[in-house]
Amino acid sequence: MLISTRVPTAKLFKYLKYVIIDEIHALASCDRGNHLISVLERIRAYCNNDFQRIGLSATVGNPDQILDWLQGSSNNPQKLVDPPKKPDKKRIEINLSNNPGQLILQVTKAAHKIKSLLFCESRRLVENIASRLKQSGNSVYVHHSSLSREEREISENEFHKGTDACIVCTSTMELGIDVGDLDKVLQIDCPTTVSSFLQRMGRTGRRQDTVANTTFFIENETKLLQAIAIVELARNKWVENVNTNKKVWHILLHQIMAMCLERGAVTPKMIWNQIHLAHCFTDINQEKFNQFFSFLLKKDFLHDDGGMYSLGLKAEKVFGRRNFMEIYSVFSTPLEFEVIGLSGDIIGAVQWEFLEKILEENSAFYLAGNAWLVKRIEWKKKCVIVSPAAAGIVPKWNSISPNFLSYNICRKMRDILVSNEEYPYLDLKSQKLLLSLREDQQELLSSRFAPIEHDNKGFIWWTWAGGSINYTICAIFKIELKAEVQANNKFVRVNNDNSTFKDYLNIIKKMSSPQYWDDPDLLYELYTMVPNYHLSKFQPYLPERLALKLIAETIYDIEGTLMFLNKEKNDESTR
């Protein structure tokens, strides 16, 4: 509606009074949310009223910041409504599985003759588990983002009507979808946030005389620690803050082009006045905005017609297909082929890289929990026609960004190893594994805040600081030492080079200074080290530094790194 001169936008929105955003915590930190608040600012230009903006969430750690994010240009006062919650019981179980076969048996038993959601952390795992559960005779449905809307609705409706059924799903079933009364939430391994855990568990315990519950099925020691950490943080009433961004250049590019389509022609002042108070642009001043506008003009994304600006030839070439359909959405997805049954029903989609493998091996594949054989591919339509098969292989979907654990979760995992606390929700195998992990690591980890092990192979710094902080430290060591460095959520490892242990400590000391990070050359070198992630369809058309920074912000956490290093320094000073 805000992308064509033919739509009577003013008439449609003239009397708008309320905008209600459910599950606002899931939007405020991502492109979907920043697109939404930009559109709200554009809608406000057509309204008689300063419409009331209402955000709903049960799991957010920083509601005041979310209020700021939502407010934009509204003059209405902010108000946080947080009614007291009646304490209620929760039932948590964590079960350790020795192998995939045992895991399937445990899940099958837990899901027998009840209504349950079984959460998995990837679409690939969903298809794998669902295909195996169906062999056990359970009523099993599948729900994830690569299934068609029709397939997902079939799962929801059939589940709603049944009394003995399990939906194997990703986070698509975490928010908002009503599937009726639910007996259990089951979880293979564990989510990466406390917020997700609480949302999922909150699907149960809604009937009278029932208890909210989650049963974990864990496959390895890292996931065991992660699950305990998430449960304990939730018990301590901690939930993640939602991180918002005030300088989102690729969304600004999208909004400039969308306003050109909406109005036919615009001026820089018209665009600035309408959207600059959207939270995602509040750290972009007018001078920087004008420079960005000039960049788009120079690159022929905009055309100057006597001071009125419309889409340029480059924009029409890149985004003009199918009446500028690419500008209708801010979201970007990998190249996918629709999977269509012989009857014409759309089943879902698979990525081209996986489809190539299927063709090479002449194999069938699973989707929506069923096996399918490729009959033909229609290249121009980007679809693959399939028929039912007896069995197949599980698709693989490539993720476009890293899935790091947070600082708080990782430090809690470390604290669990250091403590001797017992957790009543662990099964016997989990208790034994935790005891073994403590025997191996407790002495080292309790020796200091972030101990360093040094040997002839190099050194390992056991930070337990999470992926973003550790990858930031990892990049600096690579720059300063010109050495091979590895990192994960738990540690940073520098492999043997010519540096001394004192050299490592000096670099850590340098990193602890905020001034160290003010060097633009250092920041640019950090930016150039990031993986070639494709995060947005508008990313390739940004100035190089902004395009690199977009990726860098998903990898690095300079503010968090400084916080961690200062805590480490304070620990050192007390010894």
Long-range contacts (C-beta under 8 A, 24 or more apart in sequence): 2-39, 2-42, 2-43, 2-258, 2-262, 3-258, 3-261, 3-262, 3-324, 3-327, 3-328, 4-261, 4-262, 5-261, 5-262, 5-263, 5-264, 9-46, 9-262, 10-46, 12-46, 13-43, 13-46, 13-47, 14-46, 14-47, 14-48, 15-47, 15-48, 15-49, 16-43, 16-47, 16-49, 16-51, 17-49, 17-51, 17-52, 18-51, 18-52, 18-54, 19-51, 19-52, 19-53, 19-54, 20-54, 20-55, 20-56, 21-53, 21-54, 21-55, 21-56, 21-70, 22-56, 22-175, 22-176, 23-56, 23-57, 23-175, 23-176, 24-55, 24-56, 24-57, 24-60, 24-66, 24-70, 25-57, 25-59, 25-60, 25-66, 25-195, 25-242, 26-175, 28-66, 28-69, 28-70, 28-242, 28-244, 29-242, 29-243, 29-244, 29-245, 31-248, 31-250, 31-251, 31-330, 31-331, 31-536, 32-330, 32-331, 33-69, 34-245, 34-248, 34-251, 34-278, 34-279, 34-280, 35-251, 35-254, 35-330, 37-69, 37-70, 37-72, 37-278, 37-279, 37-280, 38-251, 38-255, 38-275, 38-278, 38-280, 38-281, 40-72, 40-278, 41-72, 41-73, 41-274, 41-275, 41-277, 41-278, 42-255, 42-259, 42-262, 42-274, 42-275, 44-72, 44-73, 44-74, 45-274, 50-74, 50-75, 50-76, 52-76, 58-198, 58-199, 58-202, 59-194, 59-195, 59-198, 59-199, 59-239, 60-195, 60-239, 60-241, 60-242, 61-238, 61-239, 61-240, 61-241, 61-242, 62-241, 62-242, 65-241, 65-242, 65-244, 66-242, 66-244, 68-244, 68-279, 69-242, 69-244, 69-279, 70-279, 71-279, 72-277, 72-278, 72-279, 73-277, 73-278, 88-205, 88-211, 88-212, 89-211, 89-212, 90-201, 90-205, 90-211, 90-212, 90-213, 90-214, 91-211, 91-212, 91-213, 91-214, 92-213, 92-214, 92-215, 92-216, 92-231, 92-425, 93-213, 93-214, 93-215, 93-216, 93-425, 93-427, 94-215, 94-216, 94-218, 94-224, 94-227, 94-228, 94-231, 94-423, 94-425, 94-426, 94-427, 94-430, 95-215, 95-216, 95-217, 95-218, 95-427, 95-429, 95-430, 96-218, 96-219, 96-224, 96-427, 96-429, 96-430, 96-433, 97-217, 97-218, 97-219, 98-429, 100-219, 103-188, 103-217, 103-219, 104-129, 104-132, 104-133, 104-136, 106-217, 107-133, 107-186, 107-188, 107-217, 108-133, 108-136, 108-138, 110-184, 110-186, 110-215, 110-217, 111-138, 111-166, 111-184, 111-186, 112-138, 112-164, 113-164, 114-164, 114-183, 114-184, 115-159, 115-162, 115-163, 115-164, 115-165, 115-166, 115-180, 115-181, 115-182, 115-183, 115-184, 116-165, 116-166, 116-167, 116-182, 116-183, 116-184, 116-185, 116-186, 117-166, 117-167, 117-169, 117-173, 117-179, 117-182, 117-184, 117-185, 117-186, 117-200, 117-203, 118-166, 118-167, 118-168, 118-169, 118-186, 118-187, 118-188, 119-169, 119-170, 119-171, 119-173, 119-174, 119-185, 119-186, 119-187, 119-188, 119-191, 119-200, 120-168, 120-169, 120-170, 120-188, 120-189, 121-170, 121-188, 121-189, 121-190, 121-191, 121-192, 122-170, 122-397, 123-170, 123-395, 123-397, 124-394, 124-395, 124-396, 124-397, 125-188, 126-168, 126-169, 126-170, 127-366, 127-367, 127-369, 127-394, 127-395, 128-366, 128-394, 129-168, 129-188, 130-168, 130-366, 130-369, 131-366, 131-369, 131-370, 131-371, 131-394, 133-166, 133-168, 134-369, 138-164, 138-165, 138-166, 139-164, 139-165, 139-166, 140-165, 140-166, 140-167, 140-168, 140-369, 141-165, 141-166, 141-167, 141-168, 141-369, 142-167, 142-168, 142-169, 142-368, 142-369, 143-167, 143-168, 143-169, 143-170, 143-172, 143-173, 144-169, 144-170, 144-172, 145-170, 145-172, 146-336, 146-348, 146-349, 146-350, 146-367, 146-395, 146-397, 147-347, 147-348, 147-367, 147-368, 148-338, 148-345, 148-346, 148-347, 148-348, 148-349, 150-345, 150-346, 151-346, 151-347, 151-348, 151-368, 168-369, 171-196, 173-203, 174-199, 174-200, 175-199, 179-203, 181-206, 181-207, 182-206, 183-210, 184-213, 184-215, 185-213, 185-214, 185-215, 186-214, 186-215, 186-217, 187-214, 187-215, 187-216, 187-217, 188-216, 188-217, 188-219, 189-216, 189-217, 189-218, 189-219, 189-223, 189-226, 189-227, 190-216, 190-218, 190-223, 190-226, 190-227, 190-230, 191-230, 192-226, 192-403, 192-404, 192-405, 192-406, 192-409, 193-230, 193-240, 193-406, 193-409, 194-230, 194-233, 194-234, 194-238, 194-239, 194-240, 194-409, 195-239, 195-240, 197-230, 197-231, 197-234, 198-234, 198-239, 218-430, 221-433, 221-437, 224-430, 224-433, 224-434, 225-413, 225-416, 225-417, 225-434, 225-437, 226-405, 226-409, 226-413, 228-413, 228-416, 228-423, 228-426, 228-434, 229-409, 229-410, 229-412, 229-413, 229-416, 230-409, 231-423, 231-425, 232-412, 232-416, 232-423, 233-408, 233-409, 233-412, 238-408, 240-406, 240-408, 244-279, 244-280, 245-280, 245-553, 246-279, 246-280, 246-281, 246-282, 246-283, 246-284, 247-280, 247-281, 247-283, 247-284, 248-280, 248-281, 249-284, 249-292, 249-542, 249-546, 249-550, 250-535, 250-536, 250-538, 250-539, 250-542, 250-546, 250-550, 251-280, 251-281, 251-330, 251-538, 252-281, 252-284, 252-289, 252-292, 253-292, 253-296, 253-301, 253-538, 253-541, 253-542, 254-327, 254-330, 254-538, 256-293, 256-296, 256-302, 257-301, 257-311, 257-315, 257-319, 257-327, 258-327, 260-302, 260-309, 260-310, 260-311, 260-315, 261-311, 261-324, 261-327, 264-310, 265-305, 265-308, 265-309, 265-310, 266-308, 266-309, 266-310, 267-307, 267-308, 267-309, 268-293, 268-309, 292-543, 295-543, 299-541, 301-541, 318-541, 326-537, 330-536, 330-537, 330-538, 331-537, 332-400, 332-534, 332-535, 332-536, 332-537, 332-539, 334-397, 334-398, 334-400, 334-534, 335-382, 336-382, 337-377, 337-382, 337-383, 337-384, 338-381, 338-382, 338-383, 338-384, 339-367, 339-372, 339-383, 339-384, 339-386, 340-383, 340-384, 340-385, 340-386, 341-372, 341-385, 341-386, 341-387, 342-375, 342-385, 342-386, 342-387, 347-372, 347-386, 350-384, 350-395, 350-397, 351-395, 351-396, 351-397, 351-398, 353-396, 353-398, 354-395, 354-396, 354-397, 355-384, 358-393, 361-393, 363-392, 363-393, 364-389, 364-390, 364-391, 364-392, 364-393, 365-392, 365-393, 365-394, 365-395, 366-392, 366-393, 366-394, 366-395, 367-395, 400-533, 400-534, 400-535, 401-533, 401-535, 401-554, 402-467, 402-471, 402-554, 402-555, 403-467, 404-466, 404-467, 404-468, 404-471, 404-489, 405-466, 405-467, 405-489, 406-466, 407-465, 407-466, 407-468, 407-469, 407-560, 407-563, 407-564, 408-466, 409-466, 410-464, 410-465, 410-466, 410-489, 410-490, 411-464, 411-465, 413-464, 413-490, 414-445, 414-462, 414-464, 417-441, 417-442, 417-445, 418-442, 418-445, 418-446, 448-571, 448-572, 448-575, 449-567, 449-568, 449-571, 449-572, 450-564, 450-568, 450-571, 452-504, 454-501, 456-496, 457-495, 457-496, 458-483, 458-493, 458-494, 458-495, 458-496, 458-497, 459-493, 459-494, 459-501, 459-504, 460-491, 460-492, 460-493, 461-491, 461-492, 461-493, 461-494, 462-490, 462-491, 463-490, 463-491, 463-492, 463-564, 464-489, 464-490, 464-491, 465-560, 465-561, 465-564, 466-557, 466-560, 468-555, 468-556, 468-557, 468-560, 469-557, 469-560, 469-561, 469-564, 471-555, 471-556, 472-526, 472-555, 472-556, 472-557, 472-558, 472-560, 472-561, 473-511, 473-561, 475-526, 475-529, 475-556, 476-507, 476-511, 476-526, 477-504, 477-507, 478-529, 479-522, 479-525, 479-526, 479-529, 480-507, 480-510, 481-507, 508-565, 508-568, 511-561, 511-562, 511-565, 512-562, 512-565, 512-566, 512-568, 512-569, 514-562, 517-558, 517-562, 524-548, 526-552, 526-556, 527-551, 527-552, 530-555, 530-556, 531-555
